[in-house]
Amino acid sequence: MKFDLPSFLLGYGAGAGTVLLGKRLRPLLLELATVVYRFTDSVMAKAAVKQEDFEDLLAEARARARRRPERGNGHAEA
């Protein structure tokens, strides 16, 4: 395999640039990850509340469906 100096220098420069740039980008990436986690936690909390509301609705519907109909003239009394 032939050694190609320009390719070697390009690869070395890319690696060194990544290390140097990575140290400077770390605070930005940390802040971005924090925002993403906060957003995800917020969405998950809201989804849990909505799921609980939905389960309550289904439980109420199930209770109504299993309730025996009242005997009488067929009219609901208030």
N, CA, C and O atoms as a CHARMM CRD file, in Angstrom:
* protein
*
  312
    1    1 MET  N      0.85600  -1.17000   0.00000 PROA 1      0.00000
    2    1 MET  CA     0.00000   0.00000   0.00000 PROA 1      0.00000
    3    1 MET  C      0.90000   1.23100   0.00000 PROA 1      0.00000
    4    1 MET  O      1.87700   1.30100   0.74600 PROA 1      0.00000
    5    2 LYS  N      0.56800   2.17200  -0.82300 PROA 2      0.00000
    6    2 LYS  CA     1.36600   3.37200  -0.98200 PROA 2      0.00000
    7    2 LYS  C      0.97500   4.39800   0.09100 PROA 2      0.00000
    8    2 LYS  O     -0.20600   4.59400   0.37600 PROA 2      0.00000
    9    3 PHE  N      1.97100   5.03700   0.67100 PROA 3      0.00000
   10    3 PHE  CA     1.74700   6.09000   1.65300 PROA 3      0.00000
   11    3 PHE  C      1.47800   7.38800   0.90400 PROA 3      0.00000
   12    3 PHE  O      2.27000   7.80600   0.05900 PROA 3      0.00000
   13    4 ASP  N      0.35400   8.02000   1.22100 PROA 4      0.00000
   14    4 ASP  CA    -0.02400   9.25200   0.56000 PROA 4      0.00000
   15    4 ASP  C      0.01700  10.37100   1.59500 PROA 4      0.00000
   16    4 ASP  O     -0.85400  10.44700   2.46200 PROA 4      0.00000
   17    5 LEU  N      1.03000  11.24300   1.50900 PROA 5      0.00000
   18    5 LEU  CA     1.23600  12.29000   2.50100 PROA 5      0.00000
   19    5 LEU  C      0.05000  13.25600   2.60800 PROA 5      0.00000
   20    5 LEU  O     -0.35000  13.56600   3.73000 PROA 5      0.00000
   21    6 PRO  N     -0.53800  13.75100   1.50900 PROA 6      0.00000
   22    6 PRO  CA    -1.68500  14.65500   1.66300 PROA 6      0.00000
   23    6 PRO  C     -2.87000  14.00400   2.40700 PROA 6      0.00000
   24    6 PRO  O     -3.52400  14.65200   3.22300 PROA 6      0.00000
   25    7 SER  N     -3.13100  12.74400   2.12100 PROA 7      0.00000
   26    7 SER  CA    -4.22200  12.05200   2.82100 PROA 7      0.00000
   27    7 SER  C     -3.89900  11.89800   4.29800 PROA 7      0.00000
   28    7 SER  O     -4.77300  12.06500   5.14800 PROA 7      0.00000
   29    8 PHE  N     -2.64500  11.58000   4.60700 PROA 8      0.00000
   30    8 PHE  CA    -2.22300  11.44300   5.99100 PROA 8      0.00000
   31    8 PHE  C     -2.39200  12.76500   6.73400 PROA 8      0.00000
   32    8 PHE  O     -2.93100  12.79500   7.84100 PROA 8      0.00000
   33    9 LEU  N     -1.93100  13.86000   6.12200 PROA 9      0.00000
   34    9 LEU  CA    -2.03700  15.17300   6.76100 PROA 9      0.00000
   35    9 LEU  C     -3.49400  15.59900   6.92500 PROA 9      0.00000
   36    9 LEU  O     -3.85200  16.21500   7.92900 PROA 9      0.00000
   37   10 LEU  N     -4.32900  15.27600   5.94800 PROA 10     0.00000
   38   10 LEU  CA    -5.74700  15.60000   6.04100 PROA 10     0.00000
   39   10 LEU  C     -6.39300  14.82500   7.20100 PROA 10     0.00000
   40   10 LEU  O     -7.15800  15.39700   7.97700 PROA 10     0.00000
   41   11 GLY  N     -6.09400  13.55500   7.31600 PROA 11     0.00000
   42   11 GLY  CA    -6.62700  12.73700   8.40800 PROA 11     0.00000
   43   11 GLY  C     -6.11500  13.19000   9.75700 PROA 11     0.00000
   44   11 GLY  O     -6.87400  13.27100  10.72200 PROA 11     0.00000
   45   12 TYR  N     -4.82200  13.48600   9.82500 PROA 12     0.00000
   46   12 TYR  CA    -4.24100  13.95300  11.08200 PROA 12     0.00000
   47   12 TYR  C     -4.86100  15.29100  11.49500 PROA 12     0.00000
   48   12 TYR  O     -5.17700  15.50200  12.66600 PROA 12     0.00000
   49   13 GLY  N     -5.03300  16.19100  10.52300 PROA 13     0.00000
   50   13 GLY  CA    -5.64100  17.49800  10.81100 PROA 13     0.00000
   51   13 GLY  C     -7.09400  17.35300  11.26700 PROA 13     0.00000
   52   13 GLY  O     -7.54400  18.06700  12.16300 PROA 13     0.00000
   53   14 ALA  N     -7.81700  16.43100  10.64800 PROA 14     0.00000
   54   14 ALA  CA    -9.21100  16.21100  11.04700 PROA 14     0.00000
   55   14 ALA  C     -9.27900  15.67500  12.47300 PROA 14     0.00000
   56   14 ALA  O    -10.12500  16.10000  13.26000 PROA 14     0.00000
   57   15 GLY  N     -8.39100  14.74600  12.80300 PROA 15     0.00000
   58   15 GLY  CA    -8.36600  14.19500  14.15800 PROA 15     0.00000
   59   15 GLY  C     -7.97900  15.23900  15.19300 PROA 15     0.00000
   60   15 GLY  O     -8.61100  15.34000  16.24400 PROA 15     0.00000
   61   16 ALA  N     -6.94300  16.01300  14.90000 PROA 16     0.00000
   62   16 ALA  CA    -6.51100  17.05000  15.83400 PROA 16     0.00000
   63   16 ALA  C     -7.58000  18.13700  15.96900 PROA 16     0.00000
   64   16 ALA  O     -7.82300  18.64400  17.06500 PROA 16     0.00000
   65   17 GLY  N     -8.20700  18.48400  14.86500 PROA 17     0.00000
   66   17 GLY  CA    -9.26200  19.49300  14.91600 PROA 17     0.00000
   67   17 GLY  C    -10.44800  19.02400  15.73500 PROA 17     0.00000
   68   17 GLY  O    -11.06300  19.81100  16.45300 PROA 17     0.00000
   69   18 THR  N    -10.76600  17.75400  15.63000 PROA 18     0.00000
   70   18 THR  CA   -11.87200  17.20000  16.40700 PROA 18     0.00000
   71   18 THR  C    -11.58300  17.27700  17.90300 PROA 18     0.00000
   72   18 THR  O    -12.46200  17.63000  18.68900 PROA 18     0.00000
   73   19 VAL  N    -10.36900  16.95300  18.29400 PROA 19     0.00000
   74   19 VAL  CA    -9.99100  17.00500  19.70700 PROA 19     0.00000
   75   19 VAL  C    -10.04800  18.44300  20.21200 PROA 19     0.00000
   76   19 VAL  O    -10.62400  18.71100  21.26600 PROA 19     0.00000
   77   20 LEU  N     -9.45600  19.36000  19.46700 PROA 20     0.00000
   78   20 LEU  CA    -9.43100  20.75600  19.90100 PROA 20     0.00000
   79   20 LEU  C    -10.82900  21.37400  19.89500 PROA 20     0.00000
   80   20 LEU  O    -11.20700  22.08600  20.82600 PROA 20     0.00000
   81   21 LEU  N    -11.58400  21.09700  18.84800 PROA 21     0.00000
   82   21 LEU  CA   -12.92700  21.63700  18.75200 PROA 21     0.00000
   83   21 LEU  C    -13.85000  20.99200  19.78300 PROA 21     0.00000
   84   21 LEU  O    -14.75000  21.64200  20.31400 PROA 21     0.00000
   85   22 GLY  N    -13.62100  19.72000  20.05700 PROA 22     0.00000
   86   22 GLY  CA   -14.43300  19.00500  21.04200 PROA 22     0.00000
   87   22 GLY  C    -14.35100  19.61900  22.42300 PROA 22     0.00000
   88   22 GLY  O    -15.35100  19.68600  23.13800 PROA 22     0.00000
   89   23 LYS  N    -13.17900  20.06200  22.79900 PROA 23     0.00000
   90   23 LYS  CA   -13.01000  20.69100  24.11100 PROA 23     0.00000
   91   23 LYS  C    -13.77100  22.01200  24.18900 PROA 23     0.00000
   92   23 LYS  O    -14.29400  22.36500  25.24600 PROA 23     0.00000
   93   24 ARG  N    -13.83500  22.72500  23.09900 PROA 24     0.00000
   94   24 ARG  CA   -14.54500  24.00900  23.07700 PROA 24     0.00000
   95   24 ARG  C    -16.06000  23.81500  22.93400 PROA 24     0.00000
   96   24 ARG  O    -16.84500  24.63000  23.41900 PROA 24     0.00000
   97   25 LEU  N    -16.45500  22.74600  22.27600 PROA 25     0.00000
   98   25 LEU  CA   -17.87700  22.50300  22.06000 PROA 25     0.00000
   99   25 LEU  C    -18.55000  21.78600  23.23300 PROA 25     0.00000
  100   25 LEU  O    -19.77800  21.72500  23.29500 PROA 25     0.00000
  101   26 ARG  N    -17.77000  21.25300  24.14700 PROA 26     0.00000
  102   26 ARG  CA   -18.33100  20.48000  25.25100 PROA 26     0.00000
  103   26 ARG  C    -19.38900  21.25900  26.04300 PROA 26     0.00000
  104   26 ARG  O    -20.46300  20.71300  26.29700 PROA 26     0.00000
  105   27 PRO  N    -19.13300  22.50900  26.44300 PROA 27     0.00000
  106   27 PRO  CA   -20.17400  23.23800  27.18100 PROA 27     0.00000
  107   27 PRO  C    -21.46200  23.41600  26.37000 PROA 27     0.00000
  108   27 PRO  O    -22.56300  23.33100  26.91200 PROA 27     0.00000
  109   28 LEU  N    -21.31000  23.66200  25.07800 PROA 28     0.00000
  110   28 LEU  CA   -22.48700  23.81400  24.22500 PROA 28     0.00000
  111   28 LEU  C    -23.24900  22.49700  24.11900 PROA 28     0.00000
  112   28 LEU  O    -24.47600  22.48000  24.21800 PROA 28     0.00000
  113   29 LEU  N    -22.53700  21.40900  23.92000 PROA 29     0.00000
  114   29 LEU  CA   -23.17900  20.10400  23.83100 PROA 29     0.00000
  115   29 LEU  C    -23.82600  19.71300  25.15700 PROA 29     0.00000
  116   29 LEU  O    -24.89200  19.09700  25.17100 PROA 29     0.00000
  117   30 LEU  N    -23.19000  20.06500  26.25900 PROA 30     0.00000
  118   30 LEU  CA   -23.75200  19.78800  27.57700 PROA 30     0.00000
  119   30 LEU  C    -25.05800  20.55700  27.77500 PROA 30     0.00000
  120   30 LEU  O    -26.03800  20.00700  28.27800 PROA 30     0.00000
  121   31 GLU  N    -25.06600  21.81400  27.38500 PROA 31     0.00000
  122   31 GLU  CA   -26.28400  22.61800  27.50700 PROA 31     0.00000
  123   31 GLU  C    -27.39000  22.07500  26.60600 PROA 31     0.00000
  124   31 GLU  O    -28.55100  22.01000  27.01100 PROA 31     0.00000
  125   32 LEU  N    -27.03100  21.68800  25.39700 PROA 32     0.00000
  126   32 LEU  CA   -28.00800  21.12500  24.47700 PROA 32     0.00000
  127   32 LEU  C    -28.59800  19.83000  25.03100 PROA 32     0.00000
  128   32 LEU  O    -29.80900  19.62400  24.96200 PROA 32     0.00000
  129   33 ALA  N    -27.75500  18.96100  25.57700 PROA 33     0.00000
  130   33 ALA  CA   -28.24100  17.71100  26.16700 PROA 33     0.00000
  131   33 ALA  C    -29.15000  17.99100  27.36200 PROA 33     0.00000
  132   33 ALA  O    -30.14600  17.29500  27.55700 PROA 33     0.00000
  133   34 THR  N    -28.81600  19.00200  28.16100 PROA 34     0.00000
  134   34 THR  CA   -29.64800  19.37100  29.31300 PROA 34     0.00000
  135   34 THR  C    -31.02500  19.82100  28.85900 PROA 34     0.00000
  136   34 THR  O    -32.03300  19.43100  29.44900 PROA 34     0.00000
  137   35 VAL  N    -31.07700  20.63900  27.81800 PROA 35     0.00000
  138   35 VAL  CA   -32.35700  21.11000  27.28500 PROA 35     0.00000
  139   35 VAL  C    -33.18100  19.92600  26.76600 PROA 35     0.00000
  140   35 VAL  O    -34.38700  19.85400  27.00200 PROA 35     0.00000
  141   36 VAL  N    -32.53500  19.01500  26.06900 PROA 36     0.00000
  142   36 VAL  CA   -33.23700  17.84400  25.53100 PROA 36     0.00000
  143   36 VAL  C    -33.80300  16.98700  26.66800 PROA 36     0.00000
  144   36 VAL  O    -34.94300  16.53200  26.58800 PROA 36     0.00000
  145   37 TYR  N    -33.00900  16.76500  27.72900 PROA 37     0.00000
  146   37 TYR  CA   -33.50000  15.97100  28.85600 PROA 37     0.00000
  147   37 TYR  C    -34.65300  16.67200  29.57100 PROA 37     0.00000
  148   37 TYR  O    -35.62000  16.01700  29.96000 PROA 37     0.00000
  149   38 ARG  N    -34.57000  17.97100  29.74900 PROA 38     0.00000
  150   38 ARG  CA   -35.67500  18.70500  30.38700 PROA 38     0.00000
  151   38 ARG  C    -36.94700  18.60600  29.55200 PROA 38     0.00000
  152   38 ARG  O    -38.03300  18.39100  30.08900 PROA 38     0.00000
  153   39 PHE  N    -36.81000  18.76300  28.24400 PROA 39     0.00000
  154   39 PHE  CA   -37.96100  18.66000  27.35200 PROA 39     0.00000
  155   39 PHE  C    -38.56300  17.26000  27.41100 PROA 39     0.00000
  156   39 PHE  O    -39.78100  17.10000  27.49700 PROA 39     0.00000
  157   40 THR  N    -37.70100  16.25300  27.36400 PROA 40     0.00000
  158   40 THR  CA   -38.16800  14.86600  27.42000 PROA 40     0.00000
  159   40 THR  C    -38.88300  14.58700  28.73400 PROA 40     0.00000
  160   40 THR  O    -39.94000  13.95600  28.73900 PROA 40     0.00000
  161   41 ASP  N    -38.32200  15.04700  29.84500 PROA 41     0.00000
  162   41 ASP  CA   -38.97000  14.85300  31.14200 PROA 41     0.00000
  163   41 ASP  C    -40.32500  15.53700  31.18500 PROA 41     0.00000
  164   41 ASP  O    -41.28400  14.98000  31.71900 PROA 41     0.00000
  165   42 SER  N    -40.41400  16.73500  30.62900 PROA 42     0.00000
  166   42 SER  CA   -41.67100  17.46800  30.60100 PROA 42     0.00000
  167   42 SER  C    -42.71600  16.72300  29.78000 PROA 42     0.00000
  168   42 SER  O    -43.86200  16.58600  30.21000 PROA 42     0.00000
  169   43 VAL  N    -42.33100  16.24600  28.61000 PROA 43     0.00000
  170   43 VAL  CA   -43.25600  15.51100  27.74900 PROA 43     0.00000
  171   43 VAL  C    -43.71000  14.22200  28.42300 PROA 43     0.00000
  172   43 VAL  O    -44.88800  13.87000  28.35900 PROA 43     0.00000
  173   44 MET  N    -42.78500  13.51800  29.06700 PROA 44     0.00000
  174   44 MET  CA   -43.13800  12.26500  29.74100 PROA 44     0.00000
  175   44 MET  C    -44.09300  12.51700  30.90500 PROA 44     0.00000
  176   44 MET  O    -45.01100  11.72900  31.13100 PROA 44     0.00000
  177   45 ALA  N    -43.88900  13.59300  31.63700 PROA 45     0.00000
  178   45 ALA  CA   -44.77900  13.91400  32.75600 PROA 45     0.00000
  179   45 ALA  C    -46.17600  14.24400  32.24500 PROA 45     0.00000
  180   45 ALA  O    -47.17100  13.79300  32.81200 PROA 45     0.00000
  181   46 LYS  N    -46.25000  15.02600  31.18100 PROA 46     0.00000
  182   46 LYS  CA   -47.56100  15.36800  30.60800 PROA 46     0.00000
  183   46 LYS  C    -48.24700  14.13500  30.04100 PROA 46     0.00000
  184   46 LYS  O    -49.46400  13.99100  30.15700 PROA 46     0.00000
  185   47 ALA  N    -47.47900  13.25200  29.43400 PROA 47     0.00000
  186   47 ALA  CA   -48.05500  12.02100  28.88400 PROA 47     0.00000
  187   47 ALA  C    -48.59000  11.13400  30.00300 PROA 47     0.00000
  188   47 ALA  O    -49.63300  10.49900  29.84400 PROA 47     0.00000
  189   48 ALA  N    -47.89000  11.08600  31.12500 PROA 48     0.00000
  190   48 ALA  CA   -48.36300  10.28400  32.25200 PROA 48     0.00000
  191   48 ALA  C    -49.67800  10.82200  32.79400 PROA 48     0.00000
  192   48 ALA  O    -50.57100  10.04400  33.13100 PROA 48     0.00000
  193   49 VAL  N    -49.80700  12.13100  32.88100 PROA 49     0.00000
  194   49 VAL  CA   -51.05500  12.73800  33.35700 PROA 49     0.00000
  195   49 VAL  C    -52.18500  12.42700  32.37900 PROA 49     0.00000
  196   49 VAL  O    -53.28400  12.06100  32.79500 PROA 49     0.00000
  197   50 LYS  N    -51.92000  12.56900  31.08600 PROA 50     0.00000
  198   50 LYS  CA   -52.94600  12.29100  30.08100 PROA 50     0.00000
  199   50 LYS  C    -53.33600  10.81400  30.10400 PROA 50     0.00000
  200   50 LYS  O    -54.51100  10.48400  29.94300 PROA 50     0.00000
  201   51 GLN  N    -52.37100   9.93300  30.30100 PROA 51     0.00000
  202   51 GLN  CA   -52.67000   8.50900  30.37100 PROA 51     0.00000
  203   51 GLN  C    -53.55100   8.21000  31.58300 PROA 51     0.00000
  204   51 GLN  O    -54.48600   7.41500  31.49300 PROA 51     0.00000
  205   52 GLU  N    -53.25500   8.83800  32.70300 PROA 52     0.00000
  206   52 GLU  CA   -54.06900   8.64500  33.89200 PROA 52     0.00000
  207   52 GLU  C    -55.49000   9.15600  33.66800 PROA 52     0.00000
  208   52 GLU  O    -56.45200   8.50700  34.07700 PROA 52     0.00000
  209   53 ASP  N    -55.62800  10.30900  33.02500 PROA 53     0.00000
  210   53 ASP  CA   -56.96200  10.83000  32.70900 PROA 53     0.00000
  211   53 ASP  C    -57.72800   9.86900  31.80400 PROA 53     0.00000
  212   53 ASP  O    -58.92200   9.64200  31.99500 PROA 53     0.00000
  213   54 PHE  N    -57.03600   9.31400  30.82600 PROA 54     0.00000
  214   54 PHE  CA   -57.66300   8.38100  29.90000 PROA 54     0.00000
  215   54 PHE  C    -58.08700   7.10100  30.62400 PROA 54     0.00000
  216   54 PHE  O    -59.16700   6.56800  30.36900 PROA 54     0.00000
  217   55 GLU  N    -57.24100   6.61600  31.51800 PROA 55     0.00000
  218   55 GLU  CA   -57.58600   5.41900  32.28300 PROA 55     0.00000
  219   55 GLU  C    -58.78200   5.68400  33.19000 PROA 55     0.00000
  220   55 GLU  O    -59.63300   4.81100  33.36100 PROA 55     0.00000
  221   56 ASP  N    -58.85500   6.87600  33.77000 PROA 56     0.00000
  222   56 ASP  CA   -60.02000   7.23500  34.58500 PROA 56     0.00000
  223   56 ASP  C    -61.29200   7.24600  33.73800 PROA 56     0.00000
  224   56 ASP  O    -62.33700   6.76600  34.17600 PROA 56     0.00000
  225   57 LEU  N    -61.20200   7.78900  32.53700 PROA 57     0.00000
  226   57 LEU  CA   -62.34600   7.82100  31.63500 PROA 57     0.00000
  227   57 LEU  C    -62.80900   6.40400  31.29300 PROA 57     0.00000
  228   57 LEU  O    -64.00500   6.11100  31.31000 PROA 57     0.00000
  229   58 LEU  N    -61.84500   5.52500  30.98100 PROA 58     0.00000
  230   58 LEU  CA   -62.20100   4.15000  30.64900 PROA 58     0.00000
  231   58 LEU  C    -62.80200   3.42100  31.84900 PROA 58     0.00000
  232   58 LEU  O    -63.73400   2.63400  31.68500 PROA 58     0.00000
  233   59 ALA  N    -62.28900   3.66600  33.03700 PROA 59     0.00000
  234   59 ALA  CA   -62.83800   3.03400  34.23400 PROA 59     0.00000
  235   59 ALA  C    -64.27000   3.49500  34.48000 PROA 59     0.00000
  236   59 ALA  O    -65.12500   2.69500  34.86000 PROA 59     0.00000
  237   60 GLU  N    -64.53000   4.76800  34.26700 PROA 60     0.00000
  238   60 GLU  CA   -65.89300   5.28000  34.43900 PROA 60     0.00000
  239   60 GLU  C    -66.82700   4.67100  33.39300 PROA 60     0.00000
  240   60 GLU  O    -67.96000   4.31100  33.71100 PROA 60     0.00000
  241   61 ALA  N    -66.36400   4.55500  32.16600 PROA 61     0.00000
  242   61 ALA  CA   -67.17900   3.95000  31.10800 PROA 61     0.00000
  243   61 ALA  C    -67.45500   2.48000  31.43200 PROA 61     0.00000
  244   61 ALA  O    -68.57400   2.00500  31.23600 PROA 61     0.00000
  245   62 ARG  N    -66.45300   1.76300  31.92200 PROA 62     0.00000
  246   62 ARG  CA   -66.63100   0.36100  32.29200 PROA 62     0.00000
  247   62 ARG  C    -67.65200   0.22600  33.41800 PROA 62     0.00000
  248   62 ARG  O    -68.49700  -0.66900  33.39300 PROA 62     0.00000
  249   63 ALA  N    -67.57000   1.11800  34.40300 PROA 63     0.00000
  250   63 ALA  CA   -68.51800   1.08600  35.51700 PROA 63     0.00000
  251   63 ALA  C    -69.94400   1.34900  35.03400 PROA 63     0.00000
  252   63 ALA  O    -70.88900   0.70400  35.48600 PROA 63     0.00000
  253   64 ARG  N    -70.08800   2.29600  34.12000 PROA 64     0.00000
  254   64 ARG  CA   -71.42500   2.58200  33.58200 PROA 64     0.00000
  255   64 ARG  C    -71.95400   1.40500  32.77000 PROA 64     0.00000
  256   64 ARG  O    -73.13700   1.07300  32.84400 PROA 64     0.00000
  257   65 ALA  N    -71.08200   0.78300  32.00300 PROA 65     0.00000
  258   65 ALA  CA   -71.49800  -0.33200  31.15800 PROA 65     0.00000
  259   65 ALA  C    -71.91800  -1.53800  32.00000 PROA 65     0.00000
  260   65 ALA  O    -72.81000  -2.28200  31.59300 PROA 65     0.00000
  261   66 ARG  N    -71.30300  -1.74300  33.14900 PROA 66     0.00000
  262   66 ARG  CA   -71.59600  -2.90000  33.99100 PROA 66     0.00000
  263   66 ARG  C    -72.69900  -2.64000  35.00700 PROA 66     0.00000
  264   66 ARG  O    -73.15900  -3.56100  35.68100 PROA 66     0.00000
  265   67 ARG  N    -73.11900  -1.39100  35.11500 PROA 67     0.00000
  266   67 ARG  CA   -74.19700  -1.05400  36.03200 PROA 67     0.00000
  267   67 ARG  C    -75.49000  -1.64000  35.50000 PROA 67     0.00000
  268   67 ARG  O    -75.78100  -1.56000  34.30700 PROA 67     0.00000
  269   68 ARG  N    -76.26000  -2.23100  36.40100 PROA 68     0.00000
  270   68 ARG  CA   -77.53700  -2.80500  35.98200 PROA 68     0.00000
  271   68 ARG  C    -78.50900  -1.67500  35.68100 PROA 68     0.00000
  272   68 ARG  O    -78.56900  -0.68200  36.40500 PROA 68     0.00000
  273   69 PRO  N    -79.25900  -1.83800  34.61400 PROA 69     0.00000
  274   69 PRO  CA   -80.25800  -0.79900  34.30100 PROA 69     0.00000
  275   69 PRO  C    -81.33700  -0.77100  35.38400 PROA 69     0.00000
  276   69 PRO  O    -81.73500  -1.79900  35.93200 PROA 69     0.00000
  277   70 GLU  N    -81.77600   0.41200  35.65800 PROA 70     0.00000
  278   70 GLU  CA   -82.80800   0.57300  36.68200 PROA 70     0.00000
  279   70 GLU  C    -84.14500   0.11500  36.12900 PROA 70     0.00000
  280   70 GLU  O    -84.47300   0.35900  34.96800 PROA 70     0.00000
  281   71 ARG  N    -84.91400  -0.55800  36.98800 PROA 71     0.00000
  282   71 ARG  CA   -86.25700  -0.99100  36.57500 PROA 71     0.00000
  283   71 ARG  C    -87.22800   0.15900  36.75800 PROA 71     0.00000
  284   71 ARG  O    -87.14500   0.90800  37.73100 PROA 71     0.00000
  285   72 GLY  N    -88.09800   0.28600  35.86500 PROA 72     0.00000
  286   72 GLY  CA   -89.07500   1.35200  35.95900 PROA 72     0.00000
  287   72 GLY  C    -89.63000   1.66600  34.60300 PROA 72     0.00000
  288   72 GLY  O    -89.78600   0.78800  33.75400 PROA 72     0.00000
  289   73 ASN  N    -89.92400   2.92000  34.40900 PROA 73     0.00000
  290   73 ASN  CA   -90.55600   3.29700  33.15400 PROA 73     0.00000
  291   73 ASN  C    -89.55600   3.62500  32.04700 PROA 73     0.00000
  292   73 ASN  O    -89.95100   4.06800  30.96800 PROA 73     0.00000
  293   74 GLY  N    -88.29900   3.41600  32.29700 PROA 74     0.00000
  294   74 GLY  CA   -87.30700   3.65100  31.25400 PROA 74     0.00000
  295   74 GLY  C    -86.77200   5.06300  31.22200 PROA 74     0.00000
  296   74 GLY  O    -85.89500   5.38100  30.41900 PROA 74     0.00000
  297   75 HSD  N    -87.29600   5.92400  32.09800 PROA 75     0.00000
  298   75 HSD  CA   -86.81700   7.29800  32.15400 PROA 75     0.00000
  299   75 HSD  C    -85.88300   7.44500  33.33200 PROA 75     0.00000
  300   75 HSD  O    -86.13500   6.91600  34.41400 PROA 75     0.00000
  301   76 ALA  N    -84.82400   8.15300  33.11600 PROA 76     0.00000
  302   76 ALA  CA   -83.88100   8.39500  34.21900 PROA 76     0.00000
  303   76 ALA  C    -84.45600   9.45700  35.13200 PROA 76     0.00000
  304   76 ALA  O    -84.99900  10.46200  34.67300 PROA 76     0.00000
  305   77 GLU  N    -84.33400   9.22800  36.41300 PROA 77     0.00000
  306   77 GLU  CA   -84.82800  10.21700  37.37700 PROA 77     0.00000
  307   77 GLU  C    -83.68900  11.11100  37.81000 PROA 77     0.00000
  308   77 GLU  O    -82.56300  10.65100  38.00000 PROA 77     0.00000
  309   78 ALA  N    -83.97800  12.36700  37.96300 PROA 78     0.00000
  310   78 ALA  CA   -82.95000  13.31700  38.35100 PROA 78     0.00000
  311   78 ALA  C    -82.96400  13.56200  39.82600 PROA 78     0.00000
  312   78 ALA  O    -82.15700  14.34200  40.33000 PROA 78     0.00000
